[in-house]
Amino acid sequence: MALLDIFNLTKNFDGLVAVDNVNFSVGERTITAIIGPNGAGKTTVFNMISGLGKPTSGSIIFDGLELTKVKEYKLCGMGIGRVFQIPKIFGELSVLENVMVGFHAQTRSDLVKTGLHLPSMVREENMIREWALKKLEMFNLLESEEKLAGTLPFGNQRLLEIARALATEPKLLLLDEPTAGLTPAETEVLKNRILTIRDSGTTILIVEHNLSMVFSISDHVIVLNYGKKIFEGPPTLVRRNPEVIDAYIGRRGLK
């Protein structure tokens, strides 16, 4: 069953067609990758799904709801989380506080309860702290919980951002170039965490240039070129498709 359906998605920028009549679906509890050369329209598709840009035409159906008219700030509450190519953490907050921020998006305490330190708010805050610690443990960041997030190495900042995104309890997690800037060892750690996230029930849509990683973790791969979808299917078929090889894989090889 599909969690996300994209129908005839098109985006024009001052006469330039960045995304041209693209259709695809993302199945529940799967990892779907979008690949293609620079300028293929991958990030533009991501931006439209996450509300950072409205399509010129077409539909985005998430969990049965049309997203093209939904305000960006409402998408998190609807179950969509996103991790950007450059980590967008709160550098002046602690590692633990960064993850707690994600959980607060799911809580019910209002400003009055928070200001008065009512017992229900205190209990909720303690619960959020425990939940956040479990997310940090999942990403091997427990020892850094009190450090300022901005002092973490780049690879750990990436893991922290994913942990915070998971704290919002997303049904769909969007990962934009998650291995960018990572060492091979850090990439392997991230790969294992992404598989764990999928296996725990979260659907993942990923844009990624590291083809070895894409083909090793993805259930389904969509290939874009010049804004158009040129092929889609399981990794075994995508990597052998002549048009894909000519447009992308043949120029890059696997890395």
Buried (B, 14 or more C-beta within 10 A) or exposed (E): EBBBBBBEBBBBEEEEBBBBBBBBBBBBBBBBBBBBBEEBBBBBBBBBBBBBBEBBEBBBBBBEEEBBEBEBEEBBEBBBBBBBBEBEBBEEBBBBBBBBBBBBEEBEBEEEBBEEEEEEBEEBBEEBBEBBBEBBEBBEBBEBBEBBBBEBEEBBBBBBBBBBBBBBBBBBBBBBBBBBBBEEEBBEBBBEBBBEBBEEEBBBBBBBBBBBBBBEBBBBBBBBBBBBBBBBBEBEEBBEBEEBEEBBBEEEEEE
